[in-house]
């Protein structure tokens, strides 16, 4: 067992159909759920660090920044395709 891991525990939960359909399409639903929860915890920790540093982090602000990053990624991809690295 890896450091920091405890024995797995089986639980039963109820999920909405759209979430269940996602899990139906993966090989290891337990691993998928565990990684999703860990990712959520990392996001929450990052928001807390930013908030503690005095930044106001909102869902709308995160979405605006995500769109800016996507736009920059698209421009970067176009520059690479054009050979303008």
N, C-alpha and C positions, 0 to 999 in steps of 0.2 A: 504494500500500500504506500502511496506517495505521502511525503511529509505534509502534515496539516489536514490530511483526509481522515474521516472517521468511517466507520462501517455504514454502508448504505442502509436506508430504512425505507420499506415499501409504504406508500401512502396512496389513498384513493382520493381523487378530486373530480369535480364536475367542470367541464369546459364548454364554452359556446361552440357551435358547429364549425364556425370559421377557424377557430384555433385547433379544434380536433382534426380538421381536414389537413392542416399543416403537419401535425404530428403523424397522421396516417401516411404521409409521404416521405418520412425520414426513416433511416435504418434503425436508429437508436433514439427513441423518444426520450428516455431518461437523460441521456447525455445532452440532447438538444435543449431540454428544459433546464438542466443544470447550468449549461453555458449561457442560456438566455438570462437566468437569474444573476449569474456572476457578472454579465455584461451590464445589466441594469444597476447592480451595486456599484460597479466602476463609474458609470455615468453619474449616479447620485453622489459618489465621493468627489468626483471632479467638480460638480456643481457646488458642493459644499466648500471645497477649497477656493473656488472662484468667489463665492459669496463672502467667505471669511476674509478674502483679500480686498473686499469692497466692490466687487463687480455685481451688477444686477443681471442675473441670467434668467431669461424668460423663454417659454416655448416658442413664442413668435420670434424672438431674437435669434434663437438657435436655428430656426427654419430659415430666416433671412441669411444667416451666415452659411448655412448648408447650400443655399441657392448660389451664393457668391462663389463658394468653392467649386460647385458643379460647373459654373460658367468659366472659371479659370481653368479647370481641368479640360473643358472642351476647347478653349483657346490653345492650351498647351498641346493637345492632341493634334489640332490643326497645324500648329507650327511644326511639330515633328513630322507630320505627313508631308508638309511642304519643304522639309529639309532645312528649316530655319531654327534648329535647336538652339 
